[in-house]
């Protein structure tokens, strides 16, 4: 898809837009990790769709922290502590 613009566009925003068209985006929020994995709605553990709108039934905020800790430590061996 190409848009005609009359004002300048920031190159980093344009590049992010181009990259996003190649990603398996399911919705928002969605986290893409440095190792290539992704999580859609991390921490939202149960939802029900009513009339096309998701209704959150249960959430686990600690899951977000666990995922972050796991991904940061696995991506940064220095942060993992002494070998």
N, C-alpha and C positions, 0 to 999 in steps of 0.2 A: 504494500500500500504506500503510495507516495502522496505527500501533502505539499501544495504550493505555499510558500511563505514569502512574505515581503521583508520581514525583519530577520536579523541574524539569529542563528540557533546555536546554543552551546554545544560544542562537539561531544562532550562527555554525556550529555543528556541524549543526544542523537544516537551515540554508540550504545548506551544502555537500552534504548528503545529497540534498536536493531537486534541486540542480543536477546531481549525478552521474547521476540517472535520465535526463537528457536527453543525456548524452555517449556517444560511440561507444567505450565501454570494451571493450578486447579482453582485458585481464588485467593482471597485475601483474608487474613494474613497467611503468608507462606514464606518459609525460611529455606533458603538454598545455602547449603554448607560447603566449605572449601573442598571437601572430599567428593563432591558431586551428588550427594544424597539431598533429599528435600523432605520437609514436613509441612503439610497443610493443616492449619489450625492446631498447632501444637498446644497441648493442654486441654483442649476441648474433647472430652472423652465420650460424650453421648449427646446426640442431637436428634431432633425429630423435625421432618419437613411438613409444614402446614401451609397449604395454599401457595407453595413455591417459595416459602420463606423458612429458613432454618431457625428452629427454636432450641436454644441450648438447654439441655436437661441436666448436665453434670460437667464439671470442669475440675482439672487437677493442676493448679498453678505450679506445683513442685515439678511437674513433668518438664516444663520449659527450662527450669534451672538444671535439671538432670541432663537434658539434651545439650544444653550449652556447655555444661561442665565436661560432658563426654566428648563433644566435638572439639572444644578448645584444647583439652589435654591431648587428644589424639592427633590434632593438627600441629601442636607445638611440643616437641619432645622436651624442650627446656622446662616447660611448665609442669611436666610430669614428675619432676623431682629427680633426685640422684639415681643413677643407674646402678 
